[in-house]
Amino acid sequence: MSNFILLTGATSDIGKQIANKFRDKNLILCGRNKKELENLFDTLNNKNNKILTLDLSNIQDIQSLNEIGGGD
């Protein structure tokens, strides 16, 4: 099983800079804008990366994240 780094706010300016710095790592790119996440995914050119479209200020999105991760 591979390790991943969860990068929230991946489509913000600083998020993009962090993603580029860690482009050789396996990233979970998290943000609200799916199109921008897809563009960043393509730019990083690492097919192991994942996209997670959600808003961390929305409780339903946070609950869905918990379900994805298998938490209680």
C-alpha positions as CSV (number, residue, x, y, z in Angstrom):
1,M,0.0,0.0,0.0
2,S,1.4,3.4,-1.0
3,N,1.5,6.4,1.3
4,F,-0.3,9.5,0.3
5,I,-0.1,13.2,1.4
6,L,-3.5,14.9,1.7
7,L,-3.2,18.4,0.4
8,T,-6.2,20.6,1.2
9,G,-6.6,23.9,-0.6
10,A,-4.7,22.4,-3.5
11,T,-6.1,24.9,-6.0
12,S,-5.1,28.0,-4.1
13,D,-1.8,29.7,-5.0
14,I,0.1,28.3,-2.0
15,G,-1.6,24.9,-2.5
16,K,-0.3,24.7,-6.1
17,Q,3.2,25.7,-5.0
18,I,3.1,22.9,-2.3
19,A,1.8,20.4,-4.9
20,N,4.6,21.3,-7.3
21,K,7.2,21.0,-4.5
22,F,6.0,17.5,-3.7
23,R,5.2,16.5,-7.3
24,D,7.3,13.3,-6.9
25,K,5.1,12.1,-4.0
26,N,1.7,10.5,-4.1
27,L,-0.8,13.3,-3.4
28,I,-4.5,13.5,-2.7
29,L,-5.4,16.9,-4.1
30,C,-8.3,18.3,-2.2
31,G,-10.4,21.4,-3.1
32,R,-13.8,22.7,-4.1
33,N,-13.2,23.3,-7.8
34,K,-13.1,20.0,-9.7
35,K,-11.9,21.6,-13.0
36,E,-9.0,23.3,-11.3
37,L,-8.1,20.1,-9.5
38,E,-8.1,18.2,-12.8
39,N,-5.9,20.9,-14.3
40,L,-3.4,20.6,-11.4
41,F,-3.6,16.8,-11.6
42,D,-2.6,17.0,-15.3
43,T,0.2,19.5,-14.7
44,L,1.8,17.3,-12.0
45,N,1.9,14.3,-14.4
46,N,1.7,11.7,-11.6
47,K,-1.0,9.1,-12.3
48,N,-0.8,7.9,-8.7
49,N,-2.3,11.2,-7.5
50,K,-5.9,11.3,-6.5
51,I,-8.5,14.1,-6.7
52,L,-10.9,14.7,-3.9
53,T,-13.5,17.4,-4.5
54,L,-15.0,18.7,-1.3
55,D,-15.5,21.8,0.9
56,L,-14.0,21.4,4.3
57,S,-16.4,24.1,5.7
58,N,-19.3,21.8,4.8
59,I,-20.1,19.2,7.5
60,Q,-21.6,16.8,4.9
61,D,-18.4,16.9,2.9
62,I,-16.4,16.2,6.1
63,Q,-18.6,13.3,6.9
64,S,-18.2,11.8,3.4
65,L,-14.4,12.1,3.9
66,N,-14.7,10.1,7.0
67,E,-16.7,7.4,5.1
68,I,-14.1,7.3,2.4
69,G,-11.3,6.8,4.9
70,G,-13.2,4.1,6.8
71,G,-13.2,6.0,10.1
72,D,-15.8,5.8,12.8
